[in-house]
């Protein structure tokens, strides 16, 4: 542990402080500021020669600033002779653009971000619940993608919900929802969204018996909350007693807060991979769990050359 040093950009300082508290070490001293024209300026204020450096920096909004802070910090550590640099990205921004649908003329931003991290000298990436597991293949360096589900599972178990059923809000989230349902030993329901005919509104088909049950929607992230709010409405219309949602990453952009407040969703439970805005923190429907112990344990294992997968056996 003596060679480990943990630093942070400005993206989520509270999480960084919680992580170093778990590790019983101080947060490294670095200045991350802006020049008058908006360019980012970084300076490392202590000796890192020969050190095992971890940079805590989710690339959440403002995504571009936070990504540039990360790559400039990494470059500064490399030029300062750090032995190893690990980017700890609890939330990996640009992950939703991971392919060219129907050969459209679009960028694959997840690959571009991966290349940027490799080029500046980052040796390893630690992230939580990547939007798509295959993004790990965009990197030429090791990527540890740890799961937020144990944190969510512990809370679901603590709540002791009556007549619980886990619900996937779409077909793409079935694997995640099935794993959580299996761990809890409860039933699984799936919402299948489709348009029956062109120019008709989307219809939600619910696969599974949800009447008079406590429905828990699970997803990796909540952005504008439109999908979750519409899913909650459909579940309540079909007889669900309560509808809650558990999501790892609270992106909560655009009209997310007003969408949640006006919806029939009873509660949204998230982790602190992304800091909550003031509006989100004051929203009575949102409750936040702490992911810091899990991330800190992964950091400790990486520094000590121990297995990460053993955390989830």
C-alpha positions as CSV (number, residue, x, y, z in Angstrom):
1,X,0.0,0.0,0.0
2,X,3.0,2.4,0.5
3,X,3.4,3.0,-3.2
4,X,-0.3,3.7,-3.8
5,X,-1.4,7.3,-4.3
6,X,-5.0,8.4,-5.1
7,X,-5.8,11.7,-6.9
8,X,-8.9,13.2,-8.2
9,X,-10.2,15.7,-10.8
10,X,-13.2,17.9,-10.2
11,X,-15.8,15.4,-11.5
12,X,-16.7,13.8,-8.1
13,X,-14.5,15.0,-5.3
14,X,-17.0,13.7,-2.6
15,X,-16.7,10.1,-4.0
16,X,-12.9,10.4,-4.1
17,X,-12.8,11.5,-0.5
18,X,-15.0,8.6,0.5
19,X,-12.7,6.2,-1.4
20,X,-9.5,7.4,0.3
21,X,-11.3,7.2,3.7
22,X,-12.0,3.5,3.0
23,X,-8.3,3.0,2.1
24,X,-7.0,5.0,5.1
25,X,-4.8,7.2,3.0
26,X,-4.9,10.9,2.2
27,X,-6.1,12.3,-1.1
28,X,-3.2,13.3,-3.3
29,X,-2.5,17.0,-3.8
30,X,-3.1,18.2,-7.4
31,X,-4.4,21.5,-8.8
32,X,-7.0,21.2,-11.5
33,X,-8.1,24.6,-12.7
34,X,-8.9,26.6,-15.8
35,X,-7.1,29.4,-17.6
36,X,-9.1,32.5,-18.4
37,X,-10.0,31.2,-21.9
38,X,-11.4,28.0,-20.5
39,X,-8.5,25.7,-21.1
40,X,-7.8,23.2,-18.4
41,X,-4.6,23.5,-16.3
42,X,-3.3,20.7,-14.1
43,X,-0.3,20.5,-11.8
44,X,0.8,17.7,-9.4
45,X,1.9,19.2,-6.1
46,X,3.8,16.3,-4.7
47,X,6.4,13.7,-5.7
48,X,4.9,10.7,-7.6
49,X,8.1,9.2,-8.9
50,X,7.8,5.4,-8.7
51,X,4.3,5.5,-7.3
52,X,1.2,3.5,-8.2
53,X,-1.2,6.3,-9.1
54,X,-5.0,6.1,-9.2
55,X,-7.1,9.0,-10.7
56,X,-10.7,9.1,-9.6
57,X,-12.6,10.8,-12.4
58,X,-16.0,9.8,-13.8
59,X,-16.5,11.4,-17.2
60,X,-20.0,12.6,-16.4
61,X,-21.4,16.1,-17.3
62,X,-19.6,18.3,-18.2
63,X,-18.3,15.3,-20.1
64,X,-15.7,17.1,-22.2
65,X,-14.2,19.0,-19.3
66,X,-14.0,15.9,-17.1
67,X,-12.5,13.8,-19.9
68,X,-9.8,16.5,-20.6
69,X,-9.0,16.8,-16.9
70,X,-8.5,13.0,-16.8
71,X,-6.2,12.8,-19.8
72,X,-4.2,15.9,-18.8
73,X,-3.8,14.5,-15.2
74,X,-2.6,11.2,-16.7
75,X,-0.1,13.0,-18.9
76,X,1.2,14.9,-16.0
77,X,1.7,11.8,-13.9
78,X,3.5,10.0,-16.8
79,X,5.8,12.9,-17.2
80,X,6.4,12.9,-13.5
81,X,7.6,9.2,-13.6
82,X,4.7,7.5,-11.9
83,X,5.3,3.7,-12.2
84,X,1.6,2.9,-13.1
85,X,-1.4,5.0,-13.8
86,X,-4.9,3.7,-13.3
87,X,-7.9,5.7,-14.4
88,X,-10.8,5.0,-12.0
89,X,-13.9,6.0,-14.0
90,X,-17.0,5.0,-11.9
91,X,-19.0,6.3,-14.8
92,X,-17.6,6.0,-18.4
93,X,-18.9,8.8,-20.6
94,X,-19.4,8.4,-24.3
95,X,-20.2,4.8,-23.8
96,X,-23.6,4.9,-25.6
97,X,-22.0,5.4,-29.0
98,X,-20.4,2.0,-29.3
99,X,-21.3,1.0,-32.8
100,X,-22.5,2.2,-36.3
101,X,-26.2,1.3,-36.5
102,X,-27.1,0.3,-40.0
103,X,-23.7,1.6,-41.2
104,X,-24.7,5.2,-40.4
105,X,-22.1,7.9,-40.8
106,X,-21.4,8.4,-37.1
107,X,-18.4,8.3,-34.8
108,X,-17.9,5.4,-32.4
109,X,-17.1,7.7,-29.5
110,X,-16.5,4.9,-27.0
111,X,-13.6,3.8,-29.1
112,X,-12.3,7.4,-29.5
113,X,-12.4,7.8,-25.7
114,X,-10.6,4.5,-25.2
115,X,-7.9,5.5,-27.6
116,X,-7.4,8.9,-25.8
117,X,-6.9,7.2,-22.5
118,X,-4.3,4.7,-23.9
119,X,-2.3,7.4,-25.8
120,X,-1.7,9.6,-22.7
121,X,-0.1,6.7,-20.8
122,X,-2.9,5.3,-18.7
123,X,-2.0,1.7,-17.9
124,X,-5.3,0.4,-16.6
125,X,-9.0,1.4,-16.4
126,X,-11.3,0.6,-13.5
127,X,-15.0,1.3,-14.2
128,X,-18.5,0.4,-12.8
129,X,-21.3,-1.1,-14.9
130,X,-20.2,-0.2,-18.4
131,X,-23.1,0.6,-20.6
132,X,-22.0,-2.3,-22.9
133,X,-19.5,-4.9,-21.8
134,X,-18.0,-5.1,-25.3
135,X,-16.5,-1.6,-24.9
136,X,-13.7,-3.4,-23.0
137,X,-12.5,-4.7,-26.4
138,X,-11.9,-1.1,-27.6
139,X,-9.0,-0.8,-25.2
140,X,-5.5,-2.2,-25.7
141,X,-4.9,-1.9,-21.9
142,X,-6.6,-3.9,-19.1
143,X,-10.1,-2.9,-18.1
144,X,-11.7,-3.9,-14.9
145,X,-15.5,-3.5,-15.1
146,X,-16.9,-4.1,-11.6
147,X,-20.6,-4.5,-10.9
148,X,-22.8,-2.1,-9.0
149,X,-25.4,-4.8,-8.5
150,X,-24.1,-6.0,-5.1
151,X,-24.7,-2.5,-3.6
152,X,-28.2,-2.4,-5.1
153,X,-29.0,-6.0,-4.0
154,X,-28.0,-5.3,-0.4
155,X,-30.4,-2.4,-0.3
156,X,-33.3,-4.3,-1.9
157,X,-32.8,-7.1,0.6
158,X,-32.7,-4.6,3.5
159,X,-36.1,-3.1,2.3
160,X,-37.8,-6.5,2.7
161,X,-40.4,-5.7,-0.1
162,X,-43.6,-7.6,0.0
163,X,-44.5,-9.7,-3.1
164,X,-41.4,-8.5,-5.0
165,X,-40.8,-9.0,-8.7
166,X,-37.8,-7.6,-10.7
167,X,-38.6,-5.9,-13.9
168,X,-36.4,-5.2,-16.9
169,X,-37.5,-1.9,-18.6
170,X,-36.5,-3.2,-22.0
171,X,-35.2,-6.3,-23.8
172,X,-31.6,-5.1,-23.6
173,X,-31.6,-5.2,-19.8
174,X,-32.9,-8.7,-19.4
175,X,-29.5,-10.3,-18.5
176,X,-28.9,-7.7,-15.7
177,X,-32.5,-8.1,-14.4
178,X,-32.4,-11.9,-14.6
179,X,-29.1,-12.0,-12.5
180,X,-30.6,-9.8,-9.8
181,X,-33.9,-11.8,-9.7
182,X,-31.9,-15.0,-9.5
183,X,-29.8,-13.7,-6.6
184,X,-32.9,-12.6,-4.7
185,X,-34.9,-15.8,-5.6
186,X,-37.8,-13.8,-7.0
187,X,-39.7,-13.7,-10.3
188,X,-38.7,-11.7,-13.4
189,X,-40.9,-9.6,-15.7
190,X,-39.9,-7.9,-18.9
191,X,-41.3,-4.9,-20.7
192,X,-41.2,-5.3,-24.5
193,X,-41.6,-1.9,-26.2
194,X,-42.6,-2.0,-29.9
195,X,-44.6,-0.2,-32.6
196,X,-47.3,-2.4,-34.0
197,X,-47.5,-0.3,-37.2
198,X,-45.7,2.6,-38.7
199,X,-46.7,6.0,-37.5
200,X,-48.3,4.5,-34.4
201,X,-47.1,5.3,-30.8
202,X,-45.0,2.8,-29.0
203,X,-46.8,0.1,-27.1
204,X,-45.5,-1.5,-23.9
205,X,-46.1,-5.3,-23.6
206,X,-45.5,-6.6,-20.1
207,X,-44.3,-10.2,-19.9
208,X,-45.0,-11.6,-16.5
209,X,-47.5,-11.4,-13.7
210,X,-47.1,-8.0,-11.9
211,X,-50.6,-7.5,-10.5
212,X,-50.7,-6.5,-6.8
213,X,-46.9,-6.8,-6.7
214,X,-44.0,-4.6,-5.7
215,X,-42.1,-4.0,-9.0
216,X,-38.4,-3.1,-9.0
217,X,-37.1,-1.8,-12.3
218,X,-33.3,-2.3,-12.7
219,X,-31.1,-0.5,-15.2
220,X,-27.4,0.6,-15.5
221,X,-28.3,4.3,-15.8
222,X,-31.1,6.8,-15.7
223,X,-30.7,9.8,-18.0
224,X,-33.9,11.8,-18.8
225,X,-35.9,9.1,-16.8
226,X,-38.4,8.9,-19.7
227,X,-38.1,5.1,-20.0
228,X,-38.5,4.5,-16.3
229,X,-41.4,6.9,-15.9
230,X,-43.3,5.3,-18.9
231,X,-42.5,1.8,-17.6
232,X,-43.8,2.8,-14.1
233,X,-47.0,4.1,-15.7
234,X,-47.5,0.9,-17.7
235,X,-46.9,-1.3,-14.6
236,X,-49.3,0.7,-12.4
237,X,-52.0,0.6,-15.1
238,X,-51.7,-3.2,-15.2
239,X,-52.2,-3.5,-11.4
240,X,-48.7,-3.1,-9.8
241,X,-49.0,-2.1,-6.1
242,X,-45.7,-0.2,-6.0
243,X,-43.0,0.6,-8.6
244,X,-39.5,1.5,-7.7
245,X,-36.3,1.8,-9.8
246,X,-32.7,0.9,-9.0
247,X,-30.0,2.3,-11.3
248,X,-26.3,2.5,-10.9
249,X,-25.6,5.8,-12.7
250,X,-27.8,8.9,-12.0
251,X,-27.0,10.9,-15.1
252,X,-30.3,12.7,-14.7
253,X,-30.1,15.2,-17.6
254,X,-32.6,17.4,-19.3
255,X,-36.1,17.2,-17.8
256,X,-35.3,14.2,-15.6
257,X,-36.2,15.7,-12.3
258,X,-39.6,17.1,-13.5
259,X,-40.3,13.8,-15.2
260,X,-39.7,11.9,-12.0
261,X,-41.7,14.3,-9.8
262,X,-44.7,14.1,-12.1
263,X,-44.5,10.3,-12.6
264,X,-46.2,7.5,-10.7
265,X,-42.7,6.0,-9.9
266,X,-42.6,5.7,-6.1
267,X,-38.8,5.9,-5.6
268,X,-35.6,6.0,-7.6
269,X,-32.5,4.5,-5.9
270,X,-29.1,5.3,-7.4
271,X,-25.4,5.1,-6.4
272,X,-22.9,8.0,-6.2
273,X,-20.9,7.1,-9.3
274,X,-22.2,10.5,-10.6
275,X,-22.7,13.4,-8.2
276,X,-26.3,14.6,-7.8
277,X,-27.3,18.1,-8.9
278,X,-28.9,20.3,-6.3
279,X,-32.3,19.7,-7.9
280,X,-31.8,15.9,-7.8
281,X,-30.5,16.0,-4.2
282,X,-33.7,17.8,-3.2
283,X,-36.0,15.5,-5.0
284,X,-38.0,13.4,-2.5
285,X,-38.2,10.5,-4.9
286,X,-34.4,10.0,-5.2
287,X,-32.3,8.1,-2.7
288,X,-28.5,7.6,-3.1
289,X,-26.4,4.6,-2.0
290,X,-22.6,4.7,-1.5
291,X,-20.5,2.8,-4.1
292,X,-17.2,4.0,-2.5
293,X,-16.5,0.8,-0.4
294,X,-16.7,-1.4,-3.5
295,X,-14.5,0.9,-5.6
296,X,-12.0,1.2,-2.8
297,X,-11.8,-2.5,-2.5
298,X,-11.1,-2.8,-6.2
299,X,-8.4,-0.2,-6.0
300,X,-6.8,-2.0,-3.1
301,X,-6.8,-5.3,-5.0
302,X,-5.3,-3.7,-8.2
303,X,-2.5,-2.1,-6.1
304,X,-1.8,-5.4,-4.4
305,X,-2.0,-7.5,-7.6
306,X,-5.0,-9.4,-6.3
307,X,-8.0,-10.8,-8.2
308,X,-10.9,-8.4,-9.0
309,X,-13.3,-11.2,-10.1
310,X,-13.0,-12.8,-6.6
311,X,-15.0,-9.8,-5.3
312,X,-18.1,-11.2,-7.1
313,X,-17.9,-14.9,-6.5
